[in-house]
Amino acid sequence: MTQLPDRGDGALVLVLAGEFDSGTMSSFRRALGDARVARATRTIIDLSGVVYADSCLIRLLVQAHHRLPRFTVAGPLPPQVRRLLELSGAAAILRITPDIEAARRA
């Protein structure tokens, strides 16, 4: 996971890459907590580099959606991640944009 530099627009952008399951969620969980404490005006999570995810990632995304202002998931979403979001019902809850720039405009 990487945090992109601040562009002065109040957005906290986290880029996730690799595998995300119960054993690898701690840094993402901490970053979401930091976003809440920092009072970012918008939080964008780029999932385009995620190669594997399970329900732990979905749960954290939905929780963040409810706790953080203007929470957005950015793609392009890998097919496995898109399917997981659709099957879980999270796709109907989360704001999902095609990419980070679209998320910044949303």
N, C-alpha and C positions, 0 to 999 in steps of 0.2 A: 504494500500500500504506500502511495506517495501523496503528499499534500502539495498541490500546485501553489506557486507564489501568489500573493495577494495582488490583484489588479486594481485595487482601490474601489471596487464596486460592492464591497461587503459580503462577497461570496466566499465561502469555504468550499474548496473543491478537493475531493479525495478520489484518487484514481486507484481502483482495485485491480490486481492482476494475480493470476495463479489460482490456487485452490482455496476455497473457504468452507470450512466445516467446523464442528464443535472444537476441534483441536487447534484451529488457526484463527479464531475470531477475536482473541484478546486485544490485539492492537487496533482493530477496527472498532471494537466496543469502546476502548479508551478514547479514540479520536472522535467518536460521536458524543461522548461525554464532554470532551473538551470543547466541541462546537456549541454545546448547550451552555457551558460556563462562559465561553467567549461571547455569547449572544450574537453569533453571526446572523446577518439579515437574511441570508439564504444559504442552504447547504446543498451541494451537488455531489452525487456519488456516480462516478463513471465506472460502469460495469463491463466495458468493452473488452477488457483483458482477462476476464474471469473464465477459466477453463473448466472449473468444477465448483458447484455450490450445492448446499443442502438446505434443509429447513431452518437451520440456525441463521443463515444469512437472510432468509426471507423474514424471519421473526424480527431481527434487528432493523431491517429496512422499514417494516411496518411500524415498529415502535418509534423509530426516528421520525417517520411521517407524522405521527401523532404528537411528538414532543418538540420538533424543530420547525421554525417558520420557513415557509417556501421551500420545503424539502423536495428535491427532484432527483430522479434516477436518469442518468444519461447513457446512451448507447454509442454506437450500434450494439445491440444486445446479441451475444452469441446465441445460437439456436438452443442450446441446452438451458441457458439461463432464462431465455424468453419462455420456453416450455414450462419450466419450473414456476415462473411467475404466473403464467396463465392457469396451470393446473391447481395452484394453491389459492387462486383468487386474488392474489396480491396485485396483479396487473390492473384489476378494476379499482384498486384503492390508491395505488401510487401514481404520481405524476411522472410519466416517462417521456423523454424527448430523444430525438435521433442522435444528438451529440452534445458536447459540453456547451458549445456556442448557443445552440437552441435553448439549452437549460438556462443560460445567463439571460436570455431575452424573455423567458417565460415568466 
